[in-house]
Amino acid sequence: MFTGLIQEVGEITDTRPRAGGRDLVVRAPGMAADLALGESIAVSGACLTVEGFDETTFRAHAGEETLRRTTVGEARVGARVNLERALLPGQRLGGHFVQGHVDGIGTVNAVRPSGTTVWLQIDTPPELSRYIAHKGSIAIDGVSLTVVECSGVGFTVAVIPHTLAETNLSDRRPGDHVNLETDVLAKYVERLLAAREERPGLTEAFLREQGF
């Protein structure tokens, strides 16, 4: 579990195919030496497992599903990535509940500076639109943000100066792809409502079927 509050912006220093997926080496001098083998780390919103590390870098493997659903498959040497270690019990939840399970890839439609704020307009896959709500939470490349406007084809967020300075969202340009994770609460509510519709309530026909 993560919060969407980025702890460091790393840089991909190597990427190569392995066992149906890809290995990534990420330069992260602020956290690499303190990592542990097997721990989870969100790399631009995608939860990966640390398989090796030294004083300044760590290595993680992205499987086929991760490559298919996220921008990790597009990762190139030199790209900057947002990094967040998993939430520990007792830590403050300053963003929102982020699982690191990317739902799909969005496309930056527009970048509009307004004073010290930058507005990002993101086009979304059609199947994700129903989970995105006005003033709701969404993770873009692992960054917890609030939806300002939404429609059937996309949504808009306002990125404040601190977030621009501390994440890779300052690099985003029209046409760029970004990882999107919608609010997990919306998905659970949808599943519960679907289950209710699949299972009818107490009716006369149901009682007769049960022998009453």
N, C-alpha and C positions, 0 to 999 in steps of 0.2 A: 504494500500500500504506500502511496506517495501523496503529496499535498499540492503539487504543481508550483511550488516555490523553488526556483532553480538555485543550486548551490555553487555551480561553477560552469563556465563555458569552456568546453574542451575542443580539441582539434584532432581530426582523424589523420593519423600518420601512416597507416597502412591498411589495406583491405584486400583479401584474397579468398577465392572459393575453397570450401572444405566440406566434405560429407553432405552434399546437397544444400548447403547454406553458404554463409560467408563468415570469415573471421574479421573482426575489426580491432585495430589497435588505436587507442585514443590517448592523446597527451592531456593529462589532467594533474598538473603539479600540486594543486591545492588539496587533492583528496587521494591521489593514487597510493601513496605510501601507507595510508591508514585503512585501506580496503582489506577485505578478507576473501579468501577463495570461496566461491559458491554464493556470495551475497548478491542480492538483486540491486541493479542500478538502472535508472531510467535514462535512456540515451535519446534525446529529443522526443520523449514521450513513450518510447518502446522499452518495455521491461526486458533487460538482458541479464545474464549471469556472468559474474566475473570468473574467468578461467585462469588468469595469471596477472601479475602486476609487479612493478618495481617502484623506484622512488618517484618517477614522473609519469608513467604510463600504465594502462591496464588493457587487457585483452578480453574480448567477449565474442561469443558465437551467436549468429542470427540464423535460425532455421528457415525452412522453406515458407512456413506460414507467415513468419515475421517479414520476410522479403516480399511476399505477395501483398500483404496488407499495409505496409509502412513504406516510408521513404528510405529505409535502411538499404534497400536494394539499389537505390540511386546514389548512395554515399560515395564520395570521391575524396581522395587524399587532399588535405587542406581545408575541407569543409568544417565549419564550426558547429558544434552540437551542444545542446542544453543537457546538463547532468544533474541528477538528483538521486541521492541514496535513499533507501527505503526508510519509512517513518518508524521511529522507535517508540515503544510504549511510554506514555507520559510527556511526549513532545507536543508542542502547540500545533494545532491544525490551522495554519494561517490561510491556506488556500481553500481547496475542497477535496473530497475523496477522489483520488486518481489511482486507478489500478495499474496503469502501464500497459493496458490491453487496448491497443489502437483499433478504433472501429473502421477507419477508412482514411483515404487521402483526399484532402481538399486542395483547391487551387486558388492562389492569391489573384483576385480580380482587380483590385485597386489598392493603392497606398496613398493616403491623403494626409499630409501634414496639416495641423491646425494649431498654431501656437507651439507649445512644447509637447503636445500630444500628437500621436500618429494614429489615424484610423485605418484599420485593415478590413477590407471587404473580401470575404472568403466564399467561393463557390463550393458547394458540398455535393456528395453523391446523393441521389434522390432518396435512398433508403435511410439516410441519417436525419433528414429534415424533421421528422416527427419527434425526435428527441431533443431538438434545440428550441428553447423558449426565451422569450423576452425577459431579460434580467436573470436568466438562468446561467449556470456555470458550464464552461467548456474548457478543455485543455488543447492548446495549439502548440505542437512541438513540445509537449510536456509542460507548458506554461498555463497556470490557472488564470482564466480571464472571465469577464462577465459579458454576456451577449447584450448589446445595446439595441440592435434591430435584427429582425429575422424575417425571412420569406420562404417560399417554397423552393428556392434555388440556392439560398445562401444566407449569410449573416454578417454582421459588422461588429467589431470590437474596437474599443479605444485603448491604446497602449500608452501608459504614462512614461515620463522620462526615466524613472528608476528602472522600470521593466525593460525599456529599450537599452539602457546601459548595462544591465546585468544578464541579458539573454541574447540569443541570436536572432530575435525578431527584427532587430535593426538591419539585418542583412536581407530581409525579404523584399522581393520585387514582384511586379505583376507577372504571372505565369509560373511562379515558383510553386512547388508542391509542399504541403505541410501535413504532418500527422494530426489527426483529430480523434479525440476521445470524448464522447458525450457523457453527460451526467449519469452515473450508474443508477441513481435512484429512479430516473425516468424509465430505464430498461426494466427494473424490477417491478415497477407499477404496471407497465404494459403487460408483463408476463402474468402477474396476478390477475389482472382484469381478463386476459385471454383465458386463463384457467377457469374463472367463474363462468364465462360464456360456454366453455366446453362441458361443464358439469352443471346440468339444470338443477334448480332447487326442488323442494318438496312439492310434488304435484300429485293429482289423483291418479294419473296414468303411471307415475313412478311407483306409487303405493300398490297398485294392482299388479305391476310387474314383480314386486317383491312378495306377493302372496297375501297382502292385507285386504 
